[in-house]
Amino acid sequence: MDLHPLKHGSEELFWGTVRVETLFSVSEPARVSLASVTFEPRARTARNNHALGQHLIVSAGTGWIQKRGGPVEEMRQGDVVWIYPGEKHWHAALPTTSVMHNAFQ
């Protein structure tokens, strides 16, 4: 049995090659889920938000993130990024390198 299914990101939320491995799903009464997400070069998310916020912990590579109204910022291996509840944002791999992060939401 595959406890951690690996799948390609949905075409509505991701552009390019993105792999999502669900490490654990929300299970009541908890409200937290965790996924390991890998973006190949040039892959990115659509603008999105999370009702309760999101933490990204970059585990490999270098990518970009932009939060509503802010500059595009680089995120590197070891960085921890907090996205406020409801804050519109996108994140992506650089054109020449992939990025992998754990997404807690």
N, CA, C and O atoms as CSV, one atom per row, in Angstrom:
chain,resi,resn,atom,element,x,y,z
A,1,MET,N,N,0.839,-1.171,0.000
A,1,MET,CA,C,0.000,0.000,0.000
A,1,MET,C,C,0.889,1.241,0.000
A,1,MET,O,O,1.838,1.330,0.779
A,2,ASP,N,N,0.580,2.193,-0.873
A,2,ASP,CA,C,1.337,3.435,-0.974
A,2,ASP,C,C,0.754,4.449,-0.005
A,2,ASP,O,O,-0.311,5.013,-0.254
A,3,LEU,N,N,1.455,4.681,1.106
A,3,LEU,CA,C,0.952,5.606,2.117
A,3,LEU,C,C,1.121,7.063,1.714
A,3,LEU,O,O,0.410,7.934,2.214
A,4,HIS,N,N,2.054,7.328,0.816
A,4,HIS,CA,C,2.339,8.698,0.409
A,4,HIS,C,C,2.228,8.796,-1.109
A,4,HIS,O,O,3.243,8.751,-1.805
A,5,PRO,N,N,1.007,8.929,-1.633
A,5,PRO,CA,C,0.851,8.932,-3.088
A,5,PRO,C,C,1.551,10.133,-3.728
A,5,PRO,O,O,1.423,11.265,-3.261
A,6,LEU,N,N,2.279,9.868,-4.789
A,6,LEU,CA,C,2.944,10.899,-5.567
A,6,LEU,C,C,2.065,11.179,-6.771
A,6,LEU,O,O,1.651,10.255,-7.471
A,7,LYS,N,N,1.781,12.444,-7.014
A,7,LYS,CA,C,0.932,12.781,-8.150
A,7,LYS,C,C,1.433,14.078,-8.764
A,7,LYS,O,O,2.185,14.831,-8.146
A,8,HIS,N,N,1.007,14.314,-9.972
A,8,HIS,CA,C,1.331,15.580,-10.625
A,8,HIS,C,C,0.323,16.613,-10.143
A,8,HIS,O,O,-0.845,16.299,-9.914
A,9,GLY,N,N,0.792,17.853,-9.990
A,9,GLY,CA,C,-0.086,18.921,-9.534
A,9,GLY,C,C,-1.219,19.170,-10.510
A,9,GLY,O,O,-1.068,18.957,-11.713
A,10,SER,N,N,-2.349,19.621,-9.996
A,10,SER,CA,C,-3.516,19.869,-10.838
A,10,SER,C,C,-3.227,21.005,-11.814
A,10,SER,O,O,-2.511,21.951,-11.484
A,11,GLU,N,N,-3.784,20.906,-13.010
A,11,GLU,CA,C,-3.572,21.922,-14.030
A,11,GLU,C,C,-4.224,23.249,-13.664
A,11,GLU,O,O,-3.862,24.280,-14.230
A,12,GLU,N,N,-5.173,23.254,-12.736
A,12,GLU,CA,C,-5.808,24.501,-12.309
A,12,GLU,C,C,-4.917,25.294,-11.365
A,12,GLU,O,O,-5.007,26.521,-11.319
A,13,LEU,N,N,-4.058,24.615,-10.612
A,13,LEU,CA,C,-3.227,25.289,-9.622
A,13,LEU,C,C,-1.764,25.408,-10.047
A,13,LEU,O,O,-1.072,26.322,-9.598
A,14,PHE,N,N,-1.281,24.508,-10.899
A,14,PHE,CA,C,0.135,24.487,-11.254
A,14,PHE,C,C,0.346,24.594,-12.757
A,14,PHE,O,O,-0.457,24.097,-13.548
A,15,TRP,N,N,1.448,25.255,-13.142
A,15,TRP,CA,C,1.897,25.284,-14.532
A,15,TRP,C,C,3.275,24.670,-14.580
A,15,TRP,O,O,4.113,24.941,-13.719
A,16,GLY,N,N,3.517,23.836,-15.590
A,16,GLY,CA,C,4.795,23.144,-15.711
A,16,GLY,C,C,4.746,21.831,-14.959
A,16,GLY,O,O,3.677,21.381,-14.544
A,17,THR,N,N,5.901,21.219,-14.784
A,17,THR,CA,C,5.974,19.923,-14.123
A,17,THR,C,C,6.133,20.104,-12.621
A,17,THR,O,O,7.143,20.618,-12.139
A,18,VAL,N,N,5.114,19.671,-11.896
A,18,VAL,CA,C,5.085,19.776,-10.439
A,18,VAL,C,C,4.645,18.427,-9.891
A,18,VAL,O,O,3.637,17.868,-10.322
A,19,ARG,N,N,5.410,17.911,-8.937
A,19,ARG,CA,C,5.047,16.641,-8.287
A,19,ARG,C,C,4.697,16.927,-6.841
A,19,ARG,O,O,5.408,17.653,-6.146
A,20,VAL,N,N,3.590,16.346,-6.398
A,20,VAL,CA,C,3.096,16.554,-5.035
A,20,VAL,C,C,3.019,15.207,-4.337
A,20,VAL,O,O,2.347,14.291,-4.811
A,21,GLU,N,N,3.706,15.091,-3.215
A,21,GLU,CA,C,3.628,13.873,-2.407
A,21,GLU,C,C,2.960,14.248,-1.083
A,21,GLU,O,O,3.530,14.979,-0.274
A,22,THR,N,N,1.762,13.745,-0.878
A,22,THR,CA,C,1.050,14.011,0.373
A,22,THR,C,C,1.690,13.180,1.476
A,22,THR,O,O,1.706,11.951,1.411
A,23,LEU,N,N,2.216,13.861,2.490
A,23,LEU,CA,C,2.854,13.155,3.600
A,23,LEU,C,C,1.846,12.865,4.701
A,23,LEU,O,O,1.897,11.797,5.311
A,24,PHE,N,N,0.936,13.789,4.968
A,24,PHE,CA,C,-0.243,13.487,5.775
A,24,PHE,C,C,-1.338,14.491,5.458
A,24,PHE,O,O,-1.076,15.657,5.161
A,25,SER,N,N,-2.571,14.006,5.528
A,25,SER,CA,C,-3.754,14.810,5.226
A,25,SER,C,C,-4.394,15.295,6.509
A,25,SER,O,O,-4.084,14.824,7.603
A,26,VAL,N,N,-5.284,16.238,6.348
A,26,VAL,CA,C,-6.039,16.734,7.499
A,26,VAL,C,C,-6.885,15.600,8.044
A,26,VAL,O,O,-7.585,14.916,7.297
A,27,SER,N,N,-6.816,15.410,9.344
A,27,SER,CA,C,-7.606,14.394,10.028
A,27,SER,C,C,-8.205,15.041,11.273
A,27,SER,O,O,-7.476,15.420,12.190
A,28,GLU,N,N,-9.525,15.167,11.309
A,28,GLU,CA,C,-10.201,15.826,12.434
A,28,GLU,C,C,-9.746,15.231,13.758
A,28,GLU,O,O,-9.600,14.012,13.847
A,29,PRO,N,N,-9.521,16.019,14.771
A,29,PRO,CA,C,-9.826,17.436,14.866
A,29,PRO,C,C,-8.678,18.325,14.394
A,29,PRO,O,O,-8.799,19.549,14.455
A,30,ALA,N,N,-7.568,17.752,13.926
A,30,ALA,CA,C,-6.443,18.554,13.446
A,30,ALA,C,C,-6.844,19.326,12.195
A,30,ALA,O,O,-7.783,18.952,11.492
A,31,ARG,N,N,-6.115,20.410,11.928
A,31,ARG,CA,C,-6.390,21.217,10.740
A,31,ARG,C,C,-5.142,21.391,9.884
A,31,ARG,O,O,-5.079,22.313,9.071
A,32,VAL,N,N,-4.152,20.523,10.052
A,32,VAL,CA,C,-2.885,20.667,9.354
A,32,VAL,C,C,-2.668,19.498,8.398
A,32,VAL,O,O,-2.950,18.346,8.726
A,33,SER,N,N,-2.160,19.822,7.208
A,33,SER,CA,C,-1.718,18.800,6.267
A,33,SER,C,C,-0.294,19.142,5.846
A,33,SER,O,O,0.160,20.274,6.019
A,34,LEU,N,N,0.407,18.154,5.290
A,34,LEU,CA,C,1.786,18.346,4.860
A,34,LEU,C,C,1.997,17.647,3.532
A,34,LEU,O,O,1.612,16.492,3.351
A,35,ALA,N,N,2.613,18.364,2.607
A,35,ALA,CA,C,2.970,17.774,1.318
A,35,ALA,C,C,4.383,18.200,0.959
A,35,ALA,O,O,4.811,19.312,1.267
A,36,SER,N,N,5.100,17.296,0.304
A,36,SER,CA,C,6.396,17.614,-0.279
A,36,SER,C,C,6.134,17.926,-1.746
A,36,SER,O,O,5.572,17.105,-2.471
A,37,VAL,N,N,6.546,19.120,-2.185
A,37,VAL,CA,C,6.223,19.583,-3.535
A,37,VAL,C,C,7.517,19.901,-4.277
A,37,VAL,O,O,8.363,20.641,-3.776
A,38,THR,N,N,7.665,19.334,-5.480
A,38,THR,CA,C,8.838,19.572,-6.313
A,38,THR,C,C,8.409,20.273,-7.591
A,38,THR,O,O,7.542,19.792,-8.319
A,39,PHE,N,N,9.034,21.425,-7.855
A,39,PHE,CA,C,8.799,22.200,-9.069
A,39,PHE,C,C,10.022,22.047,-9.965
A,39,PHE,O,O,11.135,22.372,-9.551
A,40,GLU,N,N,9.831,21.559,-11.178
A,40,GLU,CA,C,10.922,21.527,-12.154
A,40,GLU,C,C,11.162,22.958,-12.645
A,40,GLU,O,O,10.309,23.823,-12.447
A,41,PRO,N,N,12.320,23.223,-13.287
A,41,PRO,CA,C,12.582,24.577,-13.762
A,41,PRO,C,C,11.385,25.158,-14.524
A,41,PRO,O,O,10.759,24.485,-15.343
A,42,ARG,N,N,11.090,26.427,-14.226
A,42,ARG,CA,C,10.006,27.221,-14.826
A,42,ARG,C,C,8.605,26.856,-14.331
A,42,ARG,O,O,7.646,27.531,-14.706
A,43,ALA,N,N,8.449,25.836,-13.522
A,43,ALA,CA,C,7.121,25.463,-13.022
A,43,ALA,C,C,6.712,26.425,-11.907
A,43,ALA,O,O,7.560,26.971,-11.202
A,44,ARG,N,N,5.394,26.625,-11.759
A,44,ARG,CA,C,4.912,27.557,-10.741
A,44,ARG,C,C,3.465,27.262,-10.366
A,44,ARG,O,O,2.775,26.478,-11.017
A,45,THR,N,N,3.035,27.915,-9.298
A,45,THR,CA,C,1.627,27.848,-8.913
A,45,THR,C,C,0.881,29.010,-9.540
A,45,THR,O,O,1.485,29.996,-9.960
A,46,ALA,N,N,-0.428,28.886,-9.600
A,46,ALA,CA,C,-1.287,30.035,-9.882
A,46,ALA,C,C,-1.335,30.861,-8.599
A,46,ALA,O,O,-0.916,30.382,-7.545
A,47,ARG,N,N,-1.830,32.076,-8.668
A,47,ARG,CA,C,-2.057,32.841,-7.439
A,47,ARG,C,C,-3.093,32.077,-6.627
A,47,ARG,O,O,-4.123,31.657,-7.155
A,48,ASN,N,N,-2.815,31.902,-5.350
A,48,ASN,CA,C,-3.718,31.143,-4.498
A,48,ASN,C,C,-3.601,31.656,-3.081
A,48,ASN,O,O,-2.753,32.497,-2.786
A,49,ASN,N,N,-4.457,31.148,-2.198
A,49,ASN,CA,C,-4.374,31.500,-0.778
A,49,ASN,C,C,-4.838,30.314,0.042
A,49,ASN,O,O,-5.418,29.362,-0.481
A,50,HIS,N,N,-4.574,30.387,1.329
A,50,HIS,CA,C,-4.943,29.328,2.265
A,50,HIS,C,C,-5.650,29.977,3.445
A,50,HIS,O,O,-5.115,30.892,4.072
A,51,ALA,N,N,-6.832,29.510,3.740
A,51,ALA,CA,C,-7.666,30.138,4.777
A,51,ALA,C,C,-6.945,30.254,6.117
A,51,ALA,O,O,-7.145,31.228,6.842
A,52,LEU,N,N,-6.111,29.275,6.454
A,52,LEU,CA,C,-5.413,29.287,7.742
A,52,LEU,C,C,-3.920,29.569,7.601
A,52,LEU,O,O,-3.166,29.393,8.559
A,53,GLY,N,N,-3.489,30.000,6.429
A,53,GLY,CA,C,-2.085,30.299,6.201
A,53,GLY,C,C,-1.321,29.075,5.722
A,53,GLY,O,O,-1.878,27.983,5.602
A,54,GLN,N,N,-0.025,29.277,5.447
A,54,GLN,CA,C,0.817,28.194,4.943
A,54,GLN,C,C,2.269,28.471,5.323
A,54,GLN,O,O,2.739,29.605,5.237
A,55,HIS,N,N,2.967,27.430,5.740
A,55,HIS,CA,C,4.423,27.485,5.933
A,55,HIS,C,C,5.060,26.692,4.803
A,55,HIS,O,O,4.613,25.591,4.480
A,56,LEU,N,N,6.107,27.252,4.204
A,56,LEU,CA,C,6.924,26.538,3.236
A,56,LEU,C,C,8.312,26.383,3.832
A,56,LEU,O,O,8.906,27.360,4.288
A,57,ILE,N,N,8.833,25.163,3.832
A,57,ILE,CA,C,10.198,24.910,4.262
A,57,ILE,C,C,10.941,24.381,3.041
A,57,ILE,O,O,10.673,23.273,2.576
A,58,VAL,N,N,11.868,25.170,2.530
A,58,VAL,CA,C,12.570,24.814,1.296
A,58,VAL,C,C,13.628,23.761,1.622
A,58,VAL,O,O,14.528,23.995,2.430
A,59,SER,N,N,13.504,22.602,0.983
A,59,SER,CA,C,14.402,21.489,1.279
A,59,SER,C,C,15.483,21.290,0.221
A,59,SER,O,O,16.482,20.621,0.486
A,60,ALA,N,N,15.305,21.854,-0.967
A,60,ALA,CA,C,16.325,21.733,-2.019
A,60,ALA,C,C,16.080,22.792,-3.084
A,60,ALA,O,O,14.941,23.184,-3.341
A,61,GLY,N,N,17.159,23.244,-3.696
A,61,GLY,CA,C,17.041,24.155,-4.823
A,61,GLY,C,C,16.778,25.597,-4.436
A,61,GLY,O,O,16.917,25.997,-3.280
A,62,THR,N,N,16.392,26.368,-5.453
A,62,THR,CA,C,16.124,27.789,-5.292
A,62,THR,C,C,14.858,28.125,-6.066
A,62,THR,O,O,14.653,27.644,-7.181
A,63,GLY,N,N,14.020,28.949,-5.469
A,63,GLY,CA,C,12.783,29.344,-6.133
A,63,GLY,C,C,12.436,30.785,-5.837
A,63,GLY,O,O,13.205,31.516,-5.212
A,64,TRP,N,N,11.270,31.177,-6.295
A,64,TRP,CA,C,10.749,32.521,-6.062
A,64,TRP,C,C,9.402,32.426,-5.365
A,64,TRP,O,O,8.692,31.428,-5.493
A,65,ILE,N,N,9.062,33.464,-4.634
A,65,ILE,CA,C,7.732,33.617,-4.058
A,65,ILE,C,C,7.362,35.087,-4.152
A,65,ILE,O,O,8.209,35.965,-3.984
A,66,GLN,N,N,6.096,35.346,-4.420
A,66,GLN,CA,C,5.591,36.710,-4.377
A,66,GLN,C,C,4.264,36.708,-3.650
A,66,GLN,O,O,3.339,35.979,-4.008
A,67,LYS,N,N,4.185,37.537,-2.621
A,67,LYS,CA,C,2.949,37.727,-1.870
A,67,LYS,C,C,2.285,38.990,-2.383
A,67,LYS,O,O,2.959,39.886,-2.892
A,68,ARG,N,N,0.959,39.067,-2.251
A,68,ARG,CA,C,0.202,40.184,-2.794
A,68,ARG,C,C,0.834,41.532,-2.433
A,68,ARG,O,O,1.055,41.840,-1.262
A,69,GLY,N,N,1.114,42.317,-3.461
A,69,GLY,CA,C,1.643,43.654,-3.257
A,69,GLY,C,C,3.120,43.735,-2.929
A,69,GLY,O,O,3.665,44.834,-2.826
A,70,GLY,N,N,3.787,42.590,-2.761
A,70,GLY,CA,C,5.195,42.593,-2.380
A,70,GLY,C,C,6.106,42.295,-3.557
A,70,GLY,O,O,5.637,41.996,-4.655
A,71,PRO,N,N,7.409,42.378,-3.326
A,71,PRO,CA,C,8.369,42.066,-4.384
A,71,PRO,C,C,8.489,40.551,-4.576
A,71,PRO,O,O,8.113,39.774,-3.698
A,72,VAL,N,N,9.008,40.148,-5.718
A,72,VAL,CA,C,9.364,38.746,-5.926
A,72,VAL,C,C,10.615,38.498,-5.087
A,72,VAL,O,O,11.605,39.218,-5.213
A,73,GLU,N,N,10.566,37.477,-4.229
A,73,GLU,CA,C,11.679,37.167,-3.336
A,73,GLU,C,C,12.231,35.784,-3.651
A,73,GLU,O,O,11.495,34.883,-4.052
A,74,GLU,N,N,13.526,35.631,-3.464
A,74,GLU,CA,C,14.152,34.336,-3.669
A,74,GLU,C,C,14.015,33.508,-2.397
A,74,GLU,O,O,14.117,34.036,-1.290
A,75,MET,N,N,13.786,32.221,-2.560
A,75,MET,CA,C,13.777,31.302,-1.416
A,75,MET,C,C,14.744,30.175,-1.744
A,75,MET,O,O,14.748,29.628,-2.847
A,76,ARG,N,N,15.567,29.844,-0.744
A,76,ARG,CA,C,16.651,28.868,-0.923
A,76,ARG,C,C,16.529,27.748,0.098
A,76,ARG,O,O,15.784,27.846,1.073
A,77,GLN,N,N,17.270,26.696,-0.150
A,77,GLN,CA,C,17.304,25.554,0.770
A,77,GLN,C,C,17.524,26.054,2.193
A,77,GLN,O,O,18.434,26.842,2.450
A,78,GLY,N,N,16.675,25.586,3.121
A,78,GLY,CA,C,16.766,25.961,4.523
A,78,GLY,C,C,15.858,27.116,4.910
A,78,GLY,O,O,15.609,27.325,6.097
A,79,ASP,N,N,15.356,27.873,3.934
A,79,ASP,CA,C,14.459,28.987,4.249
A,79,ASP,C,C,13.102,28.476,4.716
A,79,ASP,O,O,12.614,27.446,4.250
A,80,VAL,N,N,12.506,29.215,5.642
A,80,VAL,CA,C,11.141,28.964,6.099
A,80,VAL,C,C,10.343,30.213,5.756
A,80,VAL,O,O,10.697,31.318,6.166
A,81,VAL,N,N,9.263,30.029,5.001
A,81,VAL,CA,C,8.448,31.145,4.534
A,81,VAL,C,C,7.051,31.004,5.139
A,81,VAL,O,O,6.448,29.933,5.067
A,82,TRP,N,N,6.538,32.081,5.734
A,82,TRP,CA,C,5.182,32.099,6.287
A,82,TRP,C,C,4.311,32.946,5.378
A,82,TRP,O,O,4.665,34.072,5.029
A,83,ILE,N,N,3.175,32.393,5.001
A,83,ILE,CA,C,2.173,33.095,4.197
A,83,ILE,C,C,0.945,33.253,5.083
A,83,ILE,O,O,0.376,32.263,5.544
A,84,TYR,N,N,0.542,34.485,5.320
A,84,TYR,CA,C,-0.561,34.776,6.231
A,84,TYR,C,C,-1.886,34.189,5.749
A,84,TYR,O,O,-2.075,34.003,4.547
A,85,PRO,N,N,-2.803,33.895,6.670
A,85,PRO,CA,C,-4.122,33.401,6.278
A,85,PRO,C,C,-4.775,34.328,5.249
A,85,PRO,O,O,-4.841,35.543,5.438
A,86,GLY,N,N,-5.252,33.731,4.168
A,86,GLY,CA,C,-5.955,34.470,3.123
A,86,GLY,C,C,-5.071,35.290,2.201
A,86,GLY,O,O,-5.585,35.914,1.273
A,87,GLU,N,N,-3.755,35.316,2.421
A,87,GLU,CA,C,-2.858,36.144,1.614
A,87,GLU,C,C,-2.628,35.510,0.237
A,87,GLU,O,O,-2.135,34.386,0.143
A,88,LYS,N,N,-2.986,36.234,-0.828
A,88,LYS,CA,C,-2.751,35.751,-2.194
A,88,LYS,C,C,-1.247,35.710,-2.442
A,88,LYS,O,O,-0.518,36.616,-2.036
A,89,HIS,N,N,-0.787,34.655,-3.111
A,89,HIS,CA,C,0.631,34.486,-3.389
A,89,HIS,C,C,0.815,33.483,-4.518
A,89,HIS,O,O,-0.130,32.809,-4.928
A,90,TRP,N,N,2.037,33.395,-5.013
A,90,TRP,CA,C,2.446,32.330,-5.928
A,90,TRP,C,C,3.888,31.974,-5.590
A,90,TRP,O,O,4.614,32.781,-5.009
A,91,HIS,N,N,4.293,30.778,-5.950
A,91,HIS,CA,C,5.683,30.382,-5.798
A,91,HIS,C,C,6.086,29.534,-6.987
A,91,HIS,O,O,5.246,28.918,-7.643
A,92,ALA,N,N,7.414,29.510,-7.263
A,92,ALA,CA,C,7.887,28.909,-8.503
A,92,ALA,C,C,9.343,28.495,-8.396
A,92,ALA,O,O,10.073,28.933,-7.507
A,93,ALA,N,N,9.749,27.633,-9.332
A,93,ALA,CA,C,11.166,27.317,-9.519
A,93,ALA,C,C,11.769,28.394,-10.415
A,93,ALA,O,O,11.057,29.054,-11.173
A,94,LEU,N,N,13.080,28.563,-10.322
A,94,LEU,CA,C,13.769,29.476,-11.229
A,94,LEU,C,C,13.780,28.870,-12.633
A,94,LEU,O,O,13.506,27.680,-12.790
A,95,PRO,N,N,14.091,29.664,-13.647
A,95,PRO,CA,C,14.141,29.123,-15.008
A,95,PRO,C,C,15.189,28.033,-15.200
A,95,PRO,O,O,15.051,27.193,-16.090
A,96,THR,N,N,16.246,28.037,-14.367
A,96,THR,CA,C,17.359,27.099,-14.587
A,96,THR,C,C,17.525,26.049,-13.495
A,96,THR,O,O,18.408,25.197,-13.596
A,97,THR,N,N,16.692,26.090,-12.451
A,97,THR,CA,C,16.857,25.130,-11.360
A,97,THR,C,C,15.506,24.748,-10.770
A,97,THR,O,O,14.561,25.536,-10.791
A,98,SER,N,N,15.429,23.552,-10.252
A,98,SER,CA,C,14.202,23.104,-9.590
A,98,SER,C,C,14.216,23.572,-8.140
A,98,SER,O,O,15.247,24.010,-7.631
A,99,VAL,N,N,13.073,23.475,-7.485
A,99,VAL,CA,C,12.962,23.782,-6.062
A,99,VAL,C,C,12.011,22.761,-5.451
A,99,VAL,O,O,11.026,22.357,-6.069
A,100,MET,N,N,12.324,22.360,-4.237
A,100,MET,CA,C,11.492,21.407,-3.492
A,100,MET,C,C,11.214,22.005,-2.130
A,100,MET,O,O,12.120,22.515,-1.470
A,101,HIS,N,N,9.951,21.942,-1.707
A,101,HIS,CA,C,9.627,22.436,-0.372
A,101,HIS,C,C,8.566,21.564,0.272
A,101,HIS,O,O,7.826,20.849,-0.403
A,102,ASN,N,N,8.509,21.639,1.586
A,102,ASN,CA,C,7.422,21.027,2.342
A,102,ASN,C,C,6.414,22.127,2.612
A,102,ASN,O,O,6.769,23.212,3.073
A,103,ALA,N,N,5.164,21.839,2.324
A,103,ALA,CA,C,4.096,22.820,2.501
A,103,ALA,C,C,3.172,22.353,3.626
A,103,ALA,O,O,2.492,21.335,3.506
A,104,PHE,N,N,3.161,23.114,4.717
A,104,PHE,CA,C,2.256,22.873,5.841
A,104,PHE,C,C,1.097,23.851,5.694
A,104,PHE,O,O,1.307,25.057,5.565
A,105,GLN,N,N,-0.123,23.329,5.715
A,105,GLN,CA,C,-1.289,24.219,5.628
A,105,GLN,C,C,-2.441,23.643,6.388
A,105,GLN,O,O,-3.513,24.245,6.434
